[in-house]
Amino acid sequence: MPRASNARQRRPRKTRLWLRRAVQGVTLLVAAWLLYCAGSAVYLFSSLPAAGLHPGRPSMVYAFDGSEIGPLTGDVYRVPVDLGELPEYLPRAFVASEDRRFYQHPGVDLRGIARALLTNLRARSIIEGGSTITQQVVKNTFLTPRQTLTRKVQEAVLALLLETRYEKDEILSLYLNQLYMGHGTYGVGAAAQIYFNKDARDLTLGEAATLAGIAPAPESFSPLRDPEAARERRDLVLDRMVAAGYLTPEEADAEKARPLNVVQGELELNNPFPWYMDEVRAELLERYGLDPQVVALMGLEIHTGLDPAMQQAAEERLAARIFPAHTPDGVEAAFAAVDPRSGEVRALVGGREYPPGGGLNRATRGRISPGSTLKPVLVYAPAIEYEGLTPDSIVVDEPLDINGWQPQNWDFRFRGEVTLREAARLSLNIPAVQLLDRVGVERAKAFAERLGIRFAEADRDLTLALGAMADGVSPLEMAGAYQAFANGGTYREPHTITRVMATGAELKGRSAAVRRAMRPETAHAVTDILQTVVTQGTGTGALIGRPMAGKTGSVELPPDPAFEGLSGNSAAWFVGYTPDVVACVWVGYDRVDPEHYLPPDVNGSTYPTLLWRQVVGAALAGRPVLDFPGPGGGPPVVVQMPAPPAGPEEPAGPAEPTPPALPRIAGLTAAPGPQPGSVNLAWQAEGGDVPTENLRFLVLRGTDADVPADDAHTLATVASSPYLDVLTQPGTYYYRVAAVDAATGTVGEPSAPVAVEVTLEEPGGQGPGDGAEPGDEREPDDGGGPGDDGGPALPGEDGEPVGGGPADPGNGGRPAEGEPDAPERDDGHPAQGEPDEPEGGSPPAEG
């Protein structure tokens, strides 16, 4: 019996011990959870700078010249208002309706929570909330709209913290500027415009009460959708203003007797240069730790490197229908420009149109195979840096067999010994592969990584010499890499934000990386080589009359059975630079398939160079002309200052000089070119006194002997003979050439027409559909290397694209006159015949 009694006594003790431990465990868990909530709230709050902010005032973004771009608010309808400019009854209406004790509580109103709980229990439904205005600001600023217990605790902690940092009126100003008011509008400023077509400072008492009334559920109470519901909400707010002591009953009754007087207004979305502003917001978070949604209404001054003239030109040119009519719909383009002297991003366009709400910024987030534009970064520069090569060093262009992979040049020709300059001008593949093998893939990759190029784990063989990358690069990364060639060898991380100011004080953020990437002599040698590419090679279409260099690139269609029998390119590139800007243009499709790919005449040497010339040329017009640093580095040299504008009192200048005499075209010949569908033109110029630097030649093409010298038959404007034309349809074609004075635009007498029969048959039975187009990226097991743009067919060919790409050989290579999609001819459109050869084994014709 005593033992049983002892057992019964021990059992309650064990039970109590277990319960005590369970309670302790639950208490610890709750404490840990509360600690987590508080800690995470403090962390979120730390994203706000400690001082110097102006809550309720929009954060503004400024261009590199100090001009104002616009507010940081982005792709939303918002009209920021200053609390001091509003009639006093407007903020009072919101306080009376949403948080009557706003000026008494510390951010969390326990009395209000108890009152709301009691009201909801009596009604057996949620009809009143306990959140204060401060908590709503916190929710809109820091938190997601998800209703969880953790979020509610975080909200309370953040509200208490916010009240320690800012005055009540500052918090109220934030609230009135950020709350959602229906129909895509945010803040009372935009709501006043959309519902009453007036500024918020001009609202009447009844209109202010209407806005306060619809705020809890603006889509349901909108006066545009349900005027009666809006009127009832207005009257309710007026009653609450009486209860709060803001109005007398007589004033409220008088206002209730008035109609709503709703007048729907229109809003213009204030979102200038959206592609660039998207990157500013991303960089604000990445470099400064500032959430753009949090600080959008905190009065920051965000200074950037944006060049409005260049950005505007880029957006307009990419949006225009500049491509040939036969290009499948959906072609995209991207543009990125960087100042090599500072690393500041001057322009960014991530697509031809900015979609509502934003979209993929191809300029910064696109991952695209770069083709031959990678050669200067991964091949030429490392060979010069590590192997001591110069532009005139000899490299051998001869057949290669690397474990069964036999890379080929674009025309399947082998030129033997050539200089590095000539290999780059012709964009030869075999010398590039040999040079990469000589330097070493890993050492070359490490060099390119110092220039900001990122490689995937799979990027480890010699196909990299031809631009074949597993993931690819973005246009901004390519522009960032090339800037070291322009400035004497220093890589500067491209960045949009130059500084962030808060009440005159500069906020600290992560500095953009700066590092020496190569010797000045290497940068000078690469620039020397790439200047030849734009003066005598595939990049002549980008010439803008000032020192510049660059490289074209095209990527052929994938080696997939789905593309069998098709000819064209999947992407086209041009990276060009002057001493004061590096700009990259990409043209292609987000998804390449047999229905969406670039025709052969859209390649690196045509439309990308055209876009580059139109955008950069327009932006630099009227600015000092700079020359590149010498072999020892240093700043660029000013070689010509812009002429000052003529004043109204200046005397009349001398009489117009007699225009120079244009030379006569003699000995024009047209013969089949080195690949199917190509025609090689050659001629001589006799007589005339046009300066050599101003002399150009207009190449005309038609399908009968009467080839007039008009836009419909303009194929290209080139700097010298010879010229290679590439066609997509067989037949008999007639060519004429006329001399042009580039200084005056005067066109000389065209030559007599010459005829040539064009066939598309490939020697040995291989037709153009078997990979004959340029610019491909072939896999090693396909017998060829990956794709590039191409060099000219013959040494000396340096055509500057002018005529539009051919929609039909029968109409001279341009869409028929009057077509709505025909490219306009301001300073010229690309012609088809610029060879932009692929790397790899398939015989390309153009890219």
Order of alpha helices (4+ residues) and beta strands (2+ residues): alpha-beta-beta-beta-alpha-alpha-alpha-alpha-alpha-beta-beta-alpha-alpha-alpha-alpha-alpha-alpha-alpha-beta-alpha-beta-beta-alpha-alpha-beta-beta-alpha-alpha-alpha-alpha-beta-beta-beta-beta-alpha-beta-beta-beta-alpha-beta-beta-beta-beta-beta-beta-beta-beta-beta-beta-beta
